[in-house]
């Protein structure tokens, strides 16, 4: 085998271009946090419509990731990226100038479609541009840092824009970046697709959507409103469609996914580690945001600014993981990173209502740093353990697992936190405030605003201590989960350093910047 071709200056500049859509798509998950009150006042949004404005983006994105990853393998990753950029930019303008809740929900849905094309395309193109394992590790470390940075910067940027402009500005910032991407991508990004990939599996695409969406919705509904029949039925229905999807992939002439990928421990083990890492990260973020705002009394914008403090630790985490993985089996680095993240949860078990900000921010920083190391390495393992022509579908599967992990983090850790919160409340709460206080700290804070000062102080003190206790319990569970995962990941991934497969002889993805392949749909 010849020497692996190394990327040059053009590829590294192209990596910076790929950071544009990744940053914006990850920001769009959190940029709405501060804008909803302004949108509600302007458009007269109901509670149900508000939930759909928040959730429709993530639902559509999660449901279409596998479809778009497979489509990119067939029509070309750069071409799909450009289509997604057009959709994302136009939908951003439509969202910014929406005149009704229905228009905004529709625009957010189109944003989800655009996001589903952009995320797997960026990672697949990295796999195609960086063939040298060491260079690809660095590129994916940068990819992971940008994605995490986007999620962190979203609330801060949103708060800043809302202090100076109208609510539509949080969407309108996407458009100039997408225009820049449309200009630079054809010049800097090569085109890659899988020749003779076969017809696009329309039935498989519908089944994947029918499998993912009900499960994601059901998990989020259980987390938001507790156990009820409809979300359980939805999850079961999604599971049934998931079984049908797998069966379709086994029998279809041109499947969307090559199921043999899952027999590779580097691939399947990394997917599991990524799912648990996302679960732990998202689950903690829900509690930390409420702690900063409702226990410490910080404004949303100040809380967002303080949440940037852990990025001091996070900034060097992904590059450090890459360096360490070059010196030892990456399984040990991944295991050590999970232990570091568990240490962050361990710090949070010591939190109380009177703790200084240094305690939660240190715990959150250690947790995030460890999990960024994990995500950087497992992402490289996922895309590095498959041949380049499968990079799009492999990337889409990983992103879908991340969506599942985030939903599970809110549902599982959120449910544990709610149970611990209610168990810590005294049984003799005044009857007129017992219901809102038992509902949670946000409801208790809202109820206290209408009570006499002395009663309000007592209620808030009780609710804040109960909430902090719930954080301690959740952090203990998270710590034990991550320590268990550290051991399991080390044993599962040991000796599975990606072997960086090359394209097969009959499916070599060659640069093709000019031709437009015909897309066939088949049942």
C-alpha positions in Angstrom: 0.0 0.0 0.0 1.3 3.5 -0.9 1.9 6.3 1.4 -1.3 8.0 2.6 -1.9 11.3 0.8 -1.5 14.2 3.2 -3.8 17.3 3.2 -2.3 20.6 2.2 -3.1 24.3 2.8 -6.3 24.2 0.7 -7.8 21.4 2.7 -7.1 23.2 6.0 -8.7 26.4 4.6 -11.6 24.3 3.4 -12.0 23.0 7.0 -12.5 26.6 8.1 -15.2 26.9 5.5 -17.0 23.8 6.8 -16.9 25.4 10.3 -19.5 28.0 9.1 -22.5 25.7 8.7 -21.5 23.6 11.7 -21.3 26.6 13.9 -24.7 28.0 12.8 -26.5 24.7 12.9 -25.3 24.0 16.5 -26.1 27.6 17.6 -29.6 27.3 16.2 -30.4 24.7 18.8 -29.9 27.2 21.7 -30.2 30.7 20.1 -34.0 30.8 20.8 -33.6 30.6 24.6 -34.0 34.3 25.1 -36.1 35.2 22.1 -39.3 33.3 22.9 -40.7 36.0 25.3 -40.2 38.6 22.5 -41.7 36.3 19.9 -44.7 35.5 22.1 -45.4 39.2 22.7 -45.1 40.1 19.0 -46.9 37.1 17.4 -49.3 36.1 20.2 -47.9 32.6 20.5 -49.8 30.1 22.6 -48.1 27.6 25.0 -48.5 24.8 22.5 -47.2 26.9 19.6 -44.2 27.9 21.7 -43.3 24.3 22.2 -43.5 23.6 18.5 -41.3 26.6 17.7 -38.7 25.2 20.1 -39.0 21.5 19.1 -39.8 21.3 15.4 -36.2 22.2 14.4 -34.7 19.3 16.4 -37.5 16.8 15.4 -37.1 17.4 11.7 -33.3 17.4 12.0 -33.2 14.2 13.9 -35.7 12.5 11.6 -33.9 13.3 8.4 -30.2 12.8 9.3 -30.0 9.2 8.0 -31.9 10.1 4.9 -29.7 13.1 4.1 -26.5 11.2 4.9 -27.5 8.5 2.4 -28.6 11.1 -0.2 -25.2 12.9 0.1 -23.4 9.6 -0.6 -25.3 9.4 -3.9 -25.6 12.9 -5.2 -22.4 14.3 -3.7 -21.5 15.7 -0.3 -20.6 19.2 -1.5 -23.8 19.4 -3.7 -25.9 18.4 -0.7 -24.1 20.9 1.5 -24.9 23.7 -1.0 -28.5 22.7 -1.3 -28.7 22.8 2.5 -27.0 26.2 2.7 -29.6 27.6 0.3 -32.5 26.1 2.4 -31.0 27.2 5.7 -30.4 30.8 4.5 -33.8 31.2 2.9 -35.6 29.7 5.9 -33.6 32.0 8.2 -35.0 35.0 6.4 -38.5 33.6 6.5 -38.2 32.9 10.2 -36.9 36.4 10.9 -39.8 38.1 9.1 -42.6 35.6 10.1 -45.9 37.3 10.7 -47.6 34.4 12.5 -46.7 31.5 14.8 -47.6 29.1 11.9 -45.2 30.8 9.6 -42.4 30.7 12.2 -43.0 27.0 12.9 -42.9 26.2 9.1 -39.7 28.2 8.8 -38.1 26.3 11.7 -39.1 23.0 10.1 -37.3 24.1 6.9 -34.3 25.1 9.0 -34.3 21.5 10.4 -34.3 20.1 6.9 -31.3 22.4 6.0 -29.5 21.4 9.2 -30.0 17.7 8.5 -28.2 18.2 5.1 -25.4 20.3 6.6 -24.2 18.3 9.6 -23.5 14.9 8.0 -22.1 16.6 4.9 -19.4 18.5 6.9 -18.2 15.4 8.7 -18.2 13.2 5.6 -16.2 15.8 3.6 -13.6 15.9 6.4 -13.3 12.1 6.0 -12.8 12.6 2.3 -10.4 15.5 2.5 -8.1 14.2 5.3 -6.9 10.7 4.5 -3.9 10.8 6.9 -5.1 9.5 10.3 -3.1 12.1 12.3 -4.4 15.0 10.2 -7.9 13.7 10.3 -7.8 13.4 14.1 -6.8 17.1 14.3 -9.5 18.1 11.8 -12.2 16.2 13.8 -11.0 17.7 17.0 -11.5 21.1 15.5 -15.0 20.0 14.2 -15.9 18.9 17.8 -14.7 22.1 19.3 -16.7 24.2 16.8 -19.9 22.2 17.4 -19.5 22.6 21.2 -18.7 26.3 20.8 -21.8 26.9 18.8 -24.1 25.3 21.4 -22.3 27.5 24.1 -22.4 30.7 22.1 -26.0 30.4 21.0 -27.6 31.9 24.2 -24.9 34.5 24.6 -25.2 35.7 21.0 -29.0 35.6 21.2 -29.0 37.7 24.4 -26.7 40.3 22.9 -28.8 40.6 19.7 -32.0 40.9 21.6 -30.6 43.8 23.7 -29.8 45.8 20.5 -32.2 44.5 17.7 -35.6 42.8 17.2 -36.1 39.1 17.7 -35.8 38.3 14.1 -32.1 39.1 14.3 -31.3 35.8 16.0 -32.3 34.1 12.7 -31.0 36.7 10.3 -27.4 36.2 11.4 -27.5 32.9 9.5 -28.0 34.3 6.1 -24.6 36.2 5.5 -22.7 33.1 6.6 -24.7 30.9 4.3 -24.0 33.3 1.4 -20.3 33.2 2.2 -20.5 29.4 2.2 -22.1 29.3 -1.2 -19.4 31.5 -2.6 -16.4 29.7 -1.0 -17.5 26.1 -1.1 -17.3 25.6 -4.9 -13.8 27.0 -4.9 -12.4 25.2 -1.8 -14.4 22.0 -1.2 -13.9 19.0 -3.5 -16.9 17.0 -4.6 -17.2 13.4 -3.4 -19.9 10.8 -4.1 -20.1 7.1 -4.3 -20.3 5.9 -7.9 -22.7 3.0 -8.6 -24.3 3.5 -5.2 -27.6 2.5 -6.7 -31.1 4.0 -6.4 -32.2 6.0 -3.5 -34.3 3.9 -1.1 -37.5 5.9 -0.7 -39.3 3.3 1.5 -36.2 3.1 3.7 -36.2 6.9 4.1 -39.8 6.9 5.1 -39.3 4.1 7.6 -36.3 5.9 9.2 -38.3 9.0 9.6 -41.2 7.0 11.1 -38.8 5.3 13.5 -36.8 8.3 14.8 -39.5 11.0 15.1 -42.0 9.1 17.4 -39.2 7.9 19.7 -37.6 11.4 20.0 -41.1 13.0 20.5 -42.1 10.4 23.1 -39.0 10.7 25.1 -39.2 14.5 25.2 -42.9 14.4 26.1 -42.2 12.0 29.0 -39.5 14.4 30.2 -41.8 17.4 30.0 -45.1 16.1 31.3 -44.4 12.8 33.0 -45.7 9.3 32.3 -48.8 9.0 30.1 -50.1 6.6 27.5 -49.6 8.6 24.3 -45.8 9.1 24.5 -45.3 5.5 25.5 -47.4 4.4 22.5 -45.3 6.7 20.3 -42.1 5.2 21.5 -43.3 1.7 20.9 -44.6 2.6 17.5 -41.2 4.1 16.7 -39.5 0.9 17.8 -41.8 -1.1 15.5 -40.9 1.1 12.6 -37.2 0.8 13.6 -37.4 -3.0 13.3 -39.1 -2.6 9.9 -36.3 -0.2 8.8 -33.6 -2.7 9.8 -35.4 -5.5 7.9 -35.6 -3.2 4.9 -31.9 -2.5 5.0 -31.2 -6.3 5.1 -33.3 -7.0 2.0 -33.2 -3.9 -0.1 -31.1 -4.0 -3.3 -29.5 -0.6 -2.5 -29.9 0.0 1.3 -29.4 3.4 2.9 -27.2 1.8 5.6 -24.6 -1.0 5.3 -25.5 -2.9 8.5 -22.1 -4.6 8.5 -20.7 -1.4 9.9 -22.3 -2.2 13.2 -20.3 -5.4 13.5 -17.1 -3.3 13.8 -16.5 -2.7 17.5 -14.8 0.6 16.8 -17.9 1.8 15.1 -20.7 0.5 17.3 -18.7 1.0 20.6 -18.0 4.6 19.6 -21.7 5.2 18.8 -22.6 4.0 22.3 -20.0 6.1 24.0 -21.1 9.2 22.0 -24.8 8.6 23.0 -24.0 8.3 26.7 -21.6 11.3 26.5 -24.4 13.5 25.0 -26.8 12.2 27.6 -24.6 13.3 30.4 -23.8 16.7 28.9 -27.3 17.7 28.0 -28.8 16.3 31.2 -26.4 18.5 33.3 -27.0 21.6 31.1 -30.7 21.6 32.0 -30.0 21.8 35.7 -27.0 24.2 35.5 -29.0 26.8 33.6 -31.8 26.8 36.3 -29.2 26.8 39.1 -27.5 29.9 37.8 -30.7 31.8 37.1 -33.1 30.7 39.9 -30.8 29.8 42.8 -28.1 32.4 42.2 -30.5 34.9 40.7 -28.5 35.8 37.6 -30.3 37.3 34.6 -30.5 34.9 31.6 -27.8 36.9 29.7 -25.5 37.0 32.7 -26.0 33.3 33.3 -25.1 32.7 29.6 -22.0 34.8 30.0 -20.9 32.9 33.1 -21.6 29.6 31.3 -18.7 30.6 29.0 -16.2 30.2 31.9 -15.9 26.4 31.5 -14.8 26.9 27.9 -11.3 27.7 29.4 -11.0 24.0 30.2 -13.0 22.9 27.1 -10.9 24.8 24.6 -7.8 22.6 24.9 -9.7 19.3 25.5 -10.1 18.1 22.0 -6.5 18.8 20.9 -5.2 17.2 24.0 -7.3 14.1 23.3 -5.7 13.9 19.8 -2.2 14.2 21.2 -2.8 11.5 23.8 -4.5 9.2 21.3 -1.3 9.4 19.1 0.8 8.1 22.0 -1.4 5.2 23.3 -4.5 3.1 22.6 -7.3 5.5 22.2 -9.5 3.3 24.4 -7.5 4.3 27.4 -7.8 8.0 26.5 -11.6 7.6 26.1 -11.8 5.8 29.4 -9.7 8.5 31.1 -11.8 11.2 29.6 -15.0 9.6 31.0 -13.3 9.5 34.4 -12.5 13.3 34.0 -16.1 14.0 33.2 -17.2 11.9 36.2 -15.0 14.0 38.3 -17.0 17.0 37.2 -20.2 15.4 38.3 -18.4 14.5 41.5 -17.7 18.2 42.2 -21.4 19.0 41.5 -22.4 16.5 44.2 -20.9 18.9 46.7 -23.0 21.8 45.5 -25.4 23.6 47.8 -27.7 26.7 47.5 -25.0 28.9 49.1 -22.0 27.7 47.0 -19.9 30.2 45.2 -20.1 30.2 41.4 -16.7 28.6 41.3 -18.2 25.2 42.4 -20.8 24.7 39.6 -18.6 26.2 36.9 -15.6 24.1 37.9 -17.8 21.0 37.9 -19.4 21.9 34.5 -15.9 22.7 33.1 -14.5 19.3 34.0 -17.6 17.5 32.8 -17.6 19.3 29.5 -13.8 18.9 29.0 -13.9 15.2 29.5 -16.9 14.7 27.3 -15.5 16.9 24.5 -12.4 14.6 24.6 -14.7 11.6 24.3 -16.7 13.0 21.5 -13.7 14.1 19.5 -12.1 10.6 19.7 -15.3 8.6 19.1 -16.2 10.8 16.1 -12.9 10.1 14.5 -13.3 6.4 15.3 -16.8 6.3 13.6 -15.7 8.0 10.4 -12.3 6.5 10.4 -13.5 2.9 10.7 -15.5 3.0 7.5 -14.5 3.4 3.9 -14.8 7.0 2.5 -17.9 6.1 0.4 -19.8 5.3 3.6 -18.7 8.4 5.5 -22.0 10.2 4.9 -24.3 7.5 6.2 -21.9 6.8 9.1 -21.8 10.5 10.1 -25.6 10.6 9.9 -26.0 7.6 12.2 -23.6 9.2 14.8 -25.6 12.5 14.7 -28.8 10.6 15.1 -27.4 8.9 18.2 -26.4 12.3 19.6 -30.0 13.4 19.2 -31.2 10.3 21.0 -28.6 10.9 23.7 -29.8 14.5 24.3 -33.4 13.5 24.5 -32.5 10.7 27.0 -30.4 13.1 29.1 -33.4 15.4 29.6 -35.8 12.5 30.2 -33.7 10.2 32.4 -31.7 12.7 34.5 -34.7 15.1 34.5 -37.0 12.5 35.9 -34.5 11.5 38.6 -34.0 15.2 39.5 -37.8 15.8 39.7 -38.2 12.8 42.0 -35.4 13.9 44.2 -36.7 17.5 44.3 -40.2 16.4 45.5 -38.8 13.9 48.0 -36.8 16.7 49.7 -39.7 19.1 50.1 -41.4 19.2 53.5 -44.9 17.7 53.7 -46.4 20.7 55.5 -46.2 23.2 52.7 -49.0 25.8 52.7 -51.9 24.5 50.6 -52.1 27.6 48.5 -48.5 27.1 47.2 -48.0 23.4 47.5 -48.9 22.6 43.9 -46.6 25.1 42.2 -43.7 24.4 44.6 -44.0 20.6 44.0 -44.1 21.3 40.2 -40.5 22.6 40.3 -38.3 25.5 41.0 -39.4 27.7 38.0 -43.1 27.3 39.1 -42.1 28.0 42.8 -40.3 31.1 41.8 -43.2 32.4 39.7 -45.6 31.7 42.6 -43.4 33.4 45.1 -43.6 36.6 43.1 -47.2 37.0 44.2 -46.7 36.3 47.9 -45.8 38.6 50.8 -42.1 39.0 51.2 -41.6 36.9 54.3 -43.7 34.0 52.9 -42.0 34.3 49.5 -38.5 34.1 51.1 -39.5 30.9 53.0 -40.9 29.3 49.9 -37.9 30.2 47.7 -35.4 29.0 50.3 -37.2 25.7 50.6 -37.5 25.2 46.8 -33.9 26.2 46.2 -32.5 23.8 48.8 -34.7 21.0 47.3 -33.5 21.8 43.8 -29.9 21.8 44.9 -30.4 18.5 46.6 -31.9 17.2 43.3 -28.7 18.3 41.5 -26.6 16.4 44.0 -28.6 13.2 43.4 -28.5 13.7 39.6 -24.8 14.4 39.7 -24.2 11.2 41.8 -26.1 9.2 39.2 -24.2 10.8 36.4 -20.9 10.2 38.1 -21.7 6.5 38.6 -23.0 6.2 35.0 -19.8 7.8 33.5 -17.5 5.7 35.7 -19.3 2.6 34.5 -19.1 3.8 30.9 -15.4 4.5 31.3 -14.8 0.8 32.2 -17.1 -0.5 29.5 -15.7 1.8 26.8 -12.1 0.9 27.7 -12.8 -2.9 27.5 -14.9 -2.6 24.3 -12.7 -0.3 22.3 -9.3 -1.6 23.4 -7.3 -2.6 20.4 -9.8 -1.2 17.9 -7.8 1.8 16.7 -9.4 2.6 13.3 -7.7 0.8 10.5 -8.6 3.6 8.1 -10.1 1.5 5.3 -9.6 2.7 1.8 -12.3 2.8 -0.9 -13.3 -0.5 -2.5 -12.3 -1.1 -6.0 -15.8 -0.8 -7.4 -16.8 2.2 -5.3 -14.0 4.8 -5.3 -15.3 8.3 -4.6 -13.6 10.5 -7.1 -13.7 14.2 -7.3 -16.5 15.3 -9.7 -17.1 19.0 -9.5 -19.1 19.3 -12.7 -21.4 16.4 -13.4 -24.9 16.2 -12.0 -25.9 12.6 -11.3 -29.4 11.5 -11.9 -31.3 10.6 -8.7 -33.5 7.5 -8.9 -36.2 6.8 -6.4 -37.2 3.2 -5.8 -39.5 1.2 -3.7 
